[in-house]
Amino acid sequence: MTKKNNISKIMKTGLPKDWKLVKLGEVCKLKNGFAFKSSDYMNNGIPVIRISDINDGIVSTDNSVRVCENENYEDYVVLKDEILVAMSGATTGKFGIFKGNEKAYQNQRVGKFQILNRDLLNNNFLFYQINSLKRKIEKDAYGGAQPNISSGKIEEMDISLPPLPEQHRIVEKLEELLSELEKGKEQLHTALDQLKVYRQAVLKYAFEGKLTNNAKVKSKNSKVENGELPKGWKWVKVKEIADSIQYGYTESSSKETVGPKFLRITDIQDNSVNWKEVPYCKISSDIKHKYLLNDGDLVFARTGATVGKSFLIKGQIPEAIFASYLIRLRFNKTVLDKYVWSYFQSLHYWRQITDGQVGIGQPNVNGTKLGQLIFPLCSFEEQHRIVEEIESRLSVADKLEETITASLQQSETLRQSILKKAFEGRLV
């Protein structure tokens, strides 16, 4: 770019005097890592920094794999305060700064920023610049099935470059503002964690009979885990309250309208299903009735990372059947479906699921195991009262969570606004 064109570009962007708009690659190079073999990994040795070691702006070797020290790896040593970025996979664009004092190696698809002239570019200023580029990196990377971005593409991105003393002042102001913002975010995350504890406390009390039953349990210190229940309650097995425990239909889904909707584990997100997005499935009319979902059915994930997750079918839904990795529970008239589903959210239930998992590497719970889970049964009338108490309390928690989540989103928007001002020369 000629000097005339460069000046024109700077004037167009409105940057302050003495600032420059340059390509990142003019002041910094992005170096790719070494393709270490998993067969070389060991418990001791030099840590290898992989994408999974980059989190929340920090690079940590606490959980790193390790290899023997080797002179062939010396070009891939990561030094303290160097900045790394994920260049492929689902987290492409996440970055962090290495604060470790021990020697570490850089793995393949982890990019390392190398400043060409530290008299022109401050390392911490670069860190915040990359922060401001994160969304662009993500946007450019997510073009295919496997997100990835090249070092050349990142080096072609524009950054603003003020004089070095100005960079120091900007970094100082950013650290002041963003540290306060981070404190606020930490408080919000703490509040979210407290809501989780509150929800579980509500469920615990509900299934100990403490929300509705004034009768004393057998022992002052009794707990559900010890099998103590209020008078009139009893422990039963899930198979005793279920009319049927049914495995789903084995078939491939289709985006074409070839039959009923085909509910899969992946269609259940945050205790809800977007039925418009659920695919279809071809099934013969003579067996379709076996797999149709009705109001009050509870579907249960029986395998994979979400084993134990359940979803209650309520209200009017399109004609739908369920996939083979789900189990459908239909209950008899002794139980209220919402009461059972609420119990399936409790820690006591989840402890049973964890203890009941079978399989190596791929946890799963079959229909027999599911039927053996124990369940606290009280009168039908009390089940109604318990559900009302749970919904009343948790609806308040849900509204609080919505408010906190909105505040977290606003804090991220504010963060980006602060960074934008910083690199437009409007912060200090």
C-alpha positions in Angstrom: 0.0 0.0 0.0 1.4 3.4 -0.9 1.9 6.2 1.7 -0.9 8.2 0.0 -3.4 5.3 0.1 -2.5 4.5 3.7 -3.1 8.1 4.8 -6.4 8.0 2.9 -7.4 4.8 4.7 -6.5 6.3 8.1 -8.5 9.5 7.5 -11.5 7.4 6.4 -11.5 5.4 9.6 -11.3 8.5 11.7 -8.3 7.4 13.7 -6.4 10.0 15.8 -3.2 11.7 14.5 -0.1 9.5 14.7 -2.2 6.4 14.7 -1.8 3.9 11.8 -4.1 1.3 10.3 -2.0 -1.8 9.5 -2.4 -5.4 8.7 -1.7 -7.6 11.7 0.9 -9.5 9.7 2.9 -6.2 9.3 3.7 -6.1 13.0 3.1 -9.7 14.1 3.3 -13.2 12.7 1.1 -16.2 13.6 3.1 -19.4 13.9 1.5 -22.8 13.7 2.4 -25.6 16.2 3.9 -29.0 15.9 1.9 -32.1 15.1 2.7 -34.2 18.2 1.7 -37.8 18.1 -0.7 -39.1 20.8 1.6 -42.2 21.1 4.3 -39.9 22.5 2.2 -38.5 25.3 3.3 -39.4 28.8 2.6 -38.4 32.4 5.9 -36.5 32.9 8.0 -34.3 30.7 7.3 -31.0 28.9 3.6 -29.9 28.7 2.1 -29.7 25.3 -0.4 -26.8 25.0 -3.5 -27.9 23.0 -6.7 -26.1 22.2 -8.4 -27.5 25.3 -5.7 -25.7 27.4 -6.9 -22.3 26.3 -9.9 -21.0 28.4 -11.3 -17.6 29.4 -8.3 -15.7 28.1 -5.8 -17.8 30.0 -3.5 -20.6 28.8 -2.9 -23.2 31.6 -0.8 -26.4 31.6 -2.6 -27.9 34.6 -4.3 -30.5 32.5 -1.8 -30.7 29.6 -0.5 -33.9 28.1 3.3 -34.1 28.2 6.2 -35.4 26.1 9.9 -35.9 26.4 12.1 -32.9 25.9 13.4 -33.0 22.3 15.6 -30.6 20.3 13.3 -31.1 17.3 10.6 -29.3 19.3 12.6 -26.2 20.2 11.0 -24.1 17.4 7.7 -24.6 19.2 8.5 -23.5 22.7 5.9 -21.2 24.3 7.3 -18.5 26.5 5.6 -16.7 29.4 3.2 -13.9 28.3 2.9 -15.2 24.7 -0.5 -15.2 23.2 -2.1 -18.3 21.7 -5.3 -18.8 19.6 -7.4 -21.9 18.6 -7.3 -22.2 14.8 -9.7 -25.2 14.3 -12.6 -27.0 15.9 -15.8 -25.9 17.6 -13.9 -23.3 19.7 -12.0 -21.7 16.8 -11.0 -18.1 17.7 -10.7 -18.5 21.5 -7.4 -17.2 22.7 -5.4 -16.8 25.8 -2.1 -15.6 27.3 0.4 -18.1 28.8 1.3 -17.1 32.4 3.2 -20.2 33.2 6.9 -20.2 34.3 7.7 -23.8 33.0 8.8 -24.6 29.5 5.9 -25.7 27.2 5.4 -26.8 23.6 2.9 -25.5 21.1 0.6 -28.2 19.5 -0.7 -28.3 16.0 -3.7 -26.0 15.2 -2.7 -23.7 18.1 -1.4 -20.4 16.7 1.2 -18.4 18.5 1.5 -14.6 17.9 5.1 -13.4 17.5 5.7 -9.7 17.7 8.2 -8.5 15.0 9.2 -5.3 16.8 8.4 -4.7 20.4 9.3 -1.0 19.9 6.2 -0.8 17.8 3.7 -3.2 19.5 3.1 -3.8 23.2 2.2 -7.5 24.0 -0.8 -6.6 26.2 -2.0 -4.1 23.6 -1.9 -7.0 21.1 -3.8 -9.2 23.5 -6.7 -6.7 23.7 -6.6 -6.2 19.9 -7.0 -9.9 19.4 -9.9 -9.8 21.9 -11.6 -7.2 19.6 -10.9 -9.4 16.6 -12.4 -12.6 18.1 -15.8 -12.3 16.5 -14.3 -11.6 13.1 -12.0 -14.7 13.5 -15.1 -16.8 14.4 -17.1 -15.4 11.5 -14.3 -16.1 9.0 -13.7 -19.6 10.4 -17.3 -21.0 10.4 -17.7 -21.6 6.7 -17.6 -25.3 6.6 -18.5 -28.5 8.6 -15.2 -28.2 10.5 -14.5 -24.6 11.6 -10.9 -23.5 10.9 -8.9 -20.5 10.0 -5.4 -20.0 8.5 -2.7 -17.9 9.9 -2.6 -16.0 6.7 -6.2 -15.0 7.0 -5.7 -13.7 10.6 -2.6 -11.8 9.5 -4.6 -10.0 6.9 -7.0 -8.5 9.5 -6.7 -4.8 10.1 -5.6 -3.4 13.5 -5.1 0.1 14.7 -1.6 1.0 15.8 -1.0 4.1 18.0 2.5 5.1 19.2 3.9 2.8 21.9 3.4 5.3 24.9 -0.3 5.6 23.8 -0.5 1.8 23.8 0.7 1.7 27.4 -2.0 4.2 28.4 -4.7 2.3 26.6 -3.7 -1.0 28.2 -3.7 0.6 31.7 -7.2 2.1 31.1 -8.5 -1.2 29.7 -7.2 -3.2 32.6 -8.9 -0.8 35.0 -12.3 -0.9 33.2 -12.4 -4.5 32.3 -11.3 -5.7 35.7 -14.3 -4.0 37.2 -16.5 -5.5 34.5 -15.1 -9.0 35.3 -15.8 -8.5 39.0 -19.4 -7.8 38.1 -19.6 -10.9 35.8 -18.2 -13.0 38.6 -20.9 -11.9 40.9 -23.5 -12.7 38.3 -22.1 -16.2 37.8 -22.1 -16.7 41.5 -25.7 -15.7 41.6 -26.4 -18.3 38.8 -24.6 -21.0 40.9 -26.7 -20.0 43.9 -29.9 -20.4 41.9 -28.8 -23.9 41.0 -28.3 -24.7 44.7 -31.7 -23.1 45.5 -33.5 -25.2 42.8 -32.0 -28.4 44.2 -32.9 -27.4 47.8 -36.5 -26.9 46.7 -36.6 -30.3 45.0 -35.0 -31.9 48.0 -37.5 -30.5 50.4 -40.4 -31.3 48.0 -39.5 -35.0 47.9 -38.9 -35.2 51.7 -42.4 -33.9 52.1 -41.3 -30.7 53.8 -43.1 -28.3 51.4 -46.5 -29.7 52.0 -46.6 -32.3 54.8 -46.6 -31.1 58.4 -46.1 -34.6 59.7 -42.7 -35.2 61.2 -40.3 -37.6 59.6 -39.1 -40.5 61.7 -35.9 -38.8 62.7 -35.0 -35.1 63.2 -31.9 -35.6 61.0 -33.5 -37.9 58.5 -32.8 -37.5 54.8 -34.2 -38.9 51.6 -30.9 -40.6 51.0 -31.4 -42.6 54.2 -34.8 -43.8 53.1 -36.7 -41.7 55.7 -40.1 -40.5 54.4 -43.1 -38.7 56.1 -46.0 -40.8 57.3 -48.2 -42.0 54.5 -45.3 -41.9 51.9 -43.5 -45.0 50.6 -40.7 -45.9 48.3 -41.7 -47.7 45.1 -39.8 -48.7 42.0 -40.3 -46.8 38.7 -41.7 -50.0 37.1 -44.5 -50.0 39.7 -45.8 -46.6 38.6 -45.2 -47.1 34.8 -47.8 -48.7 32.6 -45.0 -49.1 30.0 -41.3 -48.6 29.5 -40.8 -48.5 25.7 -37.7 -48.2 23.6 -37.8 -45.9 20.6 -38.0 -46.6 16.9 -34.8 -47.5 15.0 -34.7 -45.5 11.8 -33.0 -42.6 10.1 -34.5 -39.1 10.2 -35.4 -37.1 7.2 -36.0 -33.4 6.4 -38.6 -34.4 3.9 -42.2 -34.7 5.1 -42.3 -38.5 4.9 -44.2 -39.4 8.1 -44.6 -38.2 11.7 -42.1 -36.0 13.5 -39.1 -38.0 14.8 -38.0 -36.8 18.3 -34.3 -37.3 19.0 -32.1 -36.6 22.0 -30.5 -33.6 20.2 -33.9 -32.0 19.7 -34.3 -31.6 23.5 -32.6 -28.4 24.6 -33.1 -26.6 28.0 -36.2 -28.7 28.7 -38.0 -27.7 25.5 -38.4 -28.9 22.0 -38.8 -26.7 18.9 -41.1 -29.0 17.0 -40.7 -27.0 13.8 -37.0 -28.0 13.7 -37.7 -31.7 14.5 -37.2 -33.9 11.4 -39.5 -36.5 10.1 -39.4 -40.3 9.8 -40.8 -42.9 7.5 -42.7 -45.6 9.4 -45.4 -48.1 8.4 -48.9 -47.4 9.7 -49.2 -50.8 11.3 -46.5 -50.2 13.8 -46.6 -46.4 14.1 -49.1 -46.5 17.0 -46.5 -48.2 19.2 -44.2 -45.2 19.1 -46.6 -42.2 19.0 -46.1 -39.6 21.7 -49.0 -38.4 23.8 -49.6 -35.7 26.4 -48.1 -36.9 29.7 -45.4 -39.2 28.2 -41.9 -38.8 29.6 -39.0 -39.6 27.3 -35.6 -40.5 28.8 -32.1 -40.4 27.2 -30.7 -43.8 27.7 -27.2 -43.4 26.3 -24.4 -41.0 25.6 -23.3 -37.8 27.3 -26.9 -36.8 28.1 -27.9 -40.2 29.7 -30.6 -39.6 32.3 -31.9 -36.4 30.8 -35.7 -36.4 30.5 -38.4 -34.4 28.8 -42.1 -34.3 29.6 -44.5 -34.2 26.7 -47.2 -31.7 27.5 -49.9 -29.9 25.5 -50.7 -30.2 21.8 -47.9 -31.5 19.8 -47.6 -32.6 16.1 -47.9 -36.3 15.3 -44.6 -37.6 16.5 -42.7 -40.7 17.4 -39.4 -41.1 19.3 -36.0 -42.4 18.3 -34.2 -45.5 19.6 -31.8 -43.7 22.0 -34.8 -42.6 24.0 -37.1 -44.6 26.3 -40.7 -43.6 26.8 -42.4 -43.8 30.2 -46.1 -43.9 30.5 -47.5 -43.7 34.0 -50.5 -45.3 35.7 -53.2 -43.3 37.5 -51.4 -43.3 40.9 -49.0 -40.6 39.8 -49.0 -37.2 38.3 -46.7 -36.9 35.3 -45.3 -33.5 36.4 -44.6 -34.9 39.9 -42.5 -37.7 38.3 -40.7 -35.4 36.0 -39.9 -33.0 38.8 -38.4 -35.9 40.8 -36.3 -36.7 37.7 -34.6 -33.3 38.1 -33.5 -33.9 41.7 -30.1 -34.9 42.9 -31.4 -38.1 44.5 -32.6 -39.2 41.1 -29.3 -38.2 39.4 -27.3 -40.2 42.0 -29.2 -43.2 41.1 -28.6 -42.7 37.4 -24.9 -42.3 38.0 -24.8 -45.5 40.0 -26.9 -47.3 37.5 -24.8 -46.5 34.4 -23.4 -49.5 32.5 -21.0 -49.7 29.6 -17.4 -48.7 29.0 -16.7 -45.3 27.5 -20.4 -44.9 26.5 -22.6 -44.6 29.6 -26.1 -46.0 29.2 -29.1 -47.0 31.3 -31.4 -49.7 29.9 -35.1 -50.1 30.5 -34.6 -52.7 33.2 -32.3 -50.4 35.1 -34.6 -47.5 34.7 -37.5 -49.6 36.1 -35.5 -50.4 39.2 -34.9 -46.8 40.2 -36.7 -46.0 43.5 -39.3 -43.2 43.7 -41.0 -41.5 46.7 -44.7 -42.0 46.3 -47.3 -40.0 48.2 -51.1 -39.5 47.7 -52.3 -38.1 44.4 -53.6 -35.0 46.1 -50.3 -34.3 47.8 -48.5 -34.7 44.5 -50.6 -31.9 43.0 -49.8 -29.7 46.0 -46.1 -30.5 45.7 -46.0 -29.7 42.0 -47.8 -26.3 42.7 -45.2 -25.5 45.4 -42.3 -26.4 43.1 -43.6 -24.5 40.2 -44.3 -21.4 42.3 -40.8 -21.3 43.7 -38.9 -22.3 40.6 -40.8 -19.8 38.4 -39.3 -17.0 40.6 -35.9 -18.6 40.1 -36.4 -18.8 36.3 -37.3 -15.1 36.2 -34.2 -14.2 38.2 -32.0 -16.4 35.9 -33.4 -14.6 32.8 -32.5 -11.2 34.4 -29.0 -12.4 35.3 -28.5 -13.9 31.8 -29.6 -10.6 30.2 -27.1 -8.8 32.5 -24.3 -11.1 31.4 -25.1 -10.4 27.7 -25.2 -6.7 28.4 -21.7 -6.9 30.1 -20.3 -8.6 27.0 -21.8 -5.9 24.8 -20.3 -3.3 27.1 -16.9 -5.1 26.9 -17.0 -5.0 23.1 -18.0 -1.3 23.2 -15.0 -0.5 25.5 -12.6 -2.3 23.2 -14.1 -0.6 20.2 -13.5 2.8 21.7 -10.0 1.9 22.8 -9.0 1.0 19.2 -10.7 4.0 17.7 -8.7 6.3 20.0 -11.7 7.4 22.0 -10.9 5.8 25.4 -7.9 7.9 26.7 
